[in-house]
Amino acid sequence: MAVRVRLRLRRGGAAKEVVALVNSGYEADTPQLLIPVGLARELGLWPPGPEMVEATFETAGGPLRVWIARRALAVQVVAEDASSPEVEADAVVSALADEPLISDKLAGALSIAVEDFAEGLWRFRWEPKEKVRRSEMRSG
């Protein structure tokens, strides 16, 4: 099991709800959401435009080529009875990604507190520890 949350993404006039994986190993200097090319296309971020910078991320599986659009997305966690504040995040597009990944900085900005990765349990930081939420099912 893992922790996945439902996100509402907004870019200009485009909006989309997706399920994204909270990835504690995705360390970033800024709030970042790594997204597959298909989702980037839906949000008007693919093919890469002049506002995007090509970069290489070092991962456990080796180098990963990505395109970064700084502060391109408004991101919000949406649960059935609560939602996080909307956060401005970098969109990181990867041709190898098969689902959206939430970086450590974005998870913090969205007030996600993971209670148990193995059981897929989480809550918002402002909620009492007894208020435990279950992971969303993976999309696709």
Helices and strands as residue ranges (DSSP letters): E 4-11, E 14-22, E 32-36, H 37-42, E 52-59, E 62-77, E 87-94, E 101-102, H 104-109, E 112-116, E 121-124, E 133-134
